[in-house]
Amino acid sequence: MSVVLQSVPNTTVTTYLRPIDRDGLMAFAEKGKANPKAQGTNKVHTFMEGQYRSLSHVGDHKPVVVDEPLHLMGENTAPAPGEIVLSGLGGCIAVGITAVATWKQVKLSKIEVFMEADIGNSAAWGAGGALDKKPEDMGFQAIRVKVNVEGDAPREVLEEIVKHANYYSPVANSMRNPIPFEISLA
């Protein structure tokens, strides 16, 4: 029995993320240019199951489950509200990176968004806790985002894509900028 060994040259195989429709993206961008004041509306219906566990229904998708950790009297069955907010931020930044890369005709092989936020707790959500807290002392006090993106462009181009996506991110801008906010009984 003889074995023949063949030398195979080293090859690198790069797989790219599923692309979006560039023509559709460009048509959507043109629509935005033609009517820069156009707005959409996001709608969510949330209801409590008990303790701190809630279900948020968004369109015809499975509900988004929110809970609190055990040390906050939750059941720890799902992410906490602040973690859900950060996941929305991460998703929005990743969508923006995908769109900008598609616009610039850069193929991406990886997008990862790592986020952490320092949160000022509202002392039992105002239920008899530190009642002298001001709104600016509660909620996110600082947000740090790191992006790992790889593709068929040099690092400078990838950095510009991330910077552009951050600048135009609806969720990031909602967090950075004061917006009118109203809450009332239904």
C-alpha positions in Angstrom: 0.0 0.0 0.0 1.4 3.3 -0.9 0.2 6.7 0.1 0.6 9.8 -2.1 0.7 13.1 -0.3 0.0 16.2 -2.3 1.0 19.6 -1.2 -2.0 22.0 -1.2 -1.1 25.7 -1.1 -2.5 27.6 2.0 -5.6 29.4 1.1 -7.7 31.8 3.1 -11.5 31.6 2.6 -13.4 34.7 3.6 -17.1 34.4 4.0 -19.2 37.6 4.0 -22.3 38.4 5.9 -25.6 38.1 4.0 -25.9 41.4 2.1 -28.8 43.7 1.9 -30.4 44.9 -1.3 -28.2 47.9 -2.4 -30.7 49.1 -5.0 -33.4 49.0 -2.4 -31.2 50.9 0.1 -30.4 53.6 -2.5 -34.1 54.0 -3.4 -34.9 54.3 0.3 -32.1 57.0 0.6 -33.5 58.9 -2.4 -37.0 58.8 -0.8 -35.4 60.3 2.4 -33.7 63.0 0.4 -36.9 63.9 -1.4 -38.8 64.2 1.9 -36.3 64.9 4.8 -39.0 65.6 7.3 -40.6 62.1 6.9 -41.0 60.1 10.1 -42.0 56.6 11.0 -43.6 55.4 14.2 -42.6 52.4 16.3 -45.4 50.8 18.3 -45.0 48.4 21.2 -47.6 47.0 23.7 -46.2 45.8 27.0 -48.1 44.0 29.8 -46.9 42.6 33.1 -47.2 38.9 33.9 -46.4 39.3 37.5 -43.5 40.4 39.8 -41.3 42.3 37.3 -41.7 40.0 34.3 -43.3 41.7 31.3 -44.0 40.9 27.7 -43.7 43.5 25.0 -45.5 42.7 21.7 -44.0 44.3 18.6 -45.9 43.6 15.4 -46.4 39.9 14.7 -43.1 38.9 16.4 -42.7 36.7 19.5 -42.9 38.9 22.5 -39.8 40.5 24.0 -39.5 39.3 27.6 -38.1 41.7 30.2 -37.4 40.9 33.9 -35.2 42.1 36.7 -32.4 40.1 38.4 -33.0 38.4 41.7 -31.3 41.1 43.8 -33.9 43.5 42.5 -36.8 41.2 43.4 -37.2 39.9 39.9 -37.1 36.3 38.7 -34.1 36.7 36.4 -35.9 34.9 33.6 -34.9 37.5 31.0 -32.8 40.6 30.5 -33.4 43.7 32.5 -35.0 46.8 30.9 -31.6 48.6 30.6 -30.1 45.6 29.0 -32.9 45.5 26.4 -32.3 49.2 25.7 -28.6 48.5 25.1 -29.5 45.6 22.8 -31.7 48.0 20.8 -28.7 50.3 20.6 -26.4 47.5 19.5 -28.9 46.4 16.8 -29.3 49.9 15.5 -25.6 50.5 15.3 -25.1 47.1 13.5 -27.9 48.0 11.0 -26.3 51.3 10.4 -22.9 49.7 9.8 -24.4 47.3 7.4 -26.2 50.1 5.5 -23.2 52.4 5.3 -20.9 49.5 4.2 -23.4 48.5 1.5 -23.6 52.2 0.3 -19.8 52.3 0.2 -19.7 48.9 -1.5 -17.7 47.3 1.3 -18.3 43.6 2.0 -18.3 42.8 5.7 -17.4 39.5 7.2 -18.0 40.4 10.9 -19.9 42.9 12.9 -19.8 42.7 16.7 -21.0 45.5 19.0 -20.0 45.4 22.7 -21.8 47.7 25.1 -21.8 48.6 28.7 -23.5 51.3 30.6 -23.3 52.7 34.1 -26.8 53.1 35.4 -27.9 55.4 38.3 -30.6 53.4 40.1 -33.7 55.2 41.1 -33.7 53.8 44.7 -36.6 51.3 44.5 -38.0 53.1 41.5 -39.2 56.0 43.7 -41.3 53.6 45.8 -40.2 55.1 49.2 -36.5 55.1 48.4 -34.2 58.1 48.0 -36.9 60.6 47.1 -34.6 63.5 46.6 -33.1 62.0 43.4 -33.3 64.1 40.3 -34.0 62.6 36.8 -30.5 63.4 35.6 -29.1 61.2 38.5 -31.1 58.2 37.4 -30.8 56.1 34.3 -27.7 55.7 32.1 -24.9 57.9 33.3 -22.3 56.7 30.7 -22.5 54.3 27.8 -19.4 52.7 26.2 -19.5 51.0 22.8 -16.8 49.0 21.1 -17.3 47.7 17.6 -15.4 44.9 16.0 -15.9 45.0 12.2 -14.1 43.2 9.5 -14.4 43.4 5.8 -12.7 43.9 2.4 -11.7 47.5 3.2 -8.7 49.0 5.1 -9.1 49.9 8.7 -9.5 53.7 8.0 -12.6 52.9 5.8 -14.1 50.6 8.4 -13.5 53.3 11.1 -15.3 55.8 8.9 -18.2 53.4 8.3 -18.6 53.0 12.1 -18.4 56.7 12.7 -21.0 57.4 10.1 -23.3 54.7 11.4 -23.0 56.1 14.9 -23.7 59.7 13.8 -26.9 58.7 12.0 -28.2 56.0 14.4 -31.8 56.8 15.5 -31.4 54.9 18.7 -28.0 56.4 19.6 -29.4 59.9 18.9 -32.5 59.2 21.0 -30.1 58.4 23.9 -27.8 61.4 23.2 -30.4 64.1 22.7 -33.2 65.2 24.9 -36.6 64.4 23.3 -40.1 65.3 24.2 -41.5 62.6 26.5 -45.0 62.2 27.7 -46.7 59.6 29.8 -50.3 59.4 30.9 -53.1 57.0 31.9 -54.7 55.3 28.9 
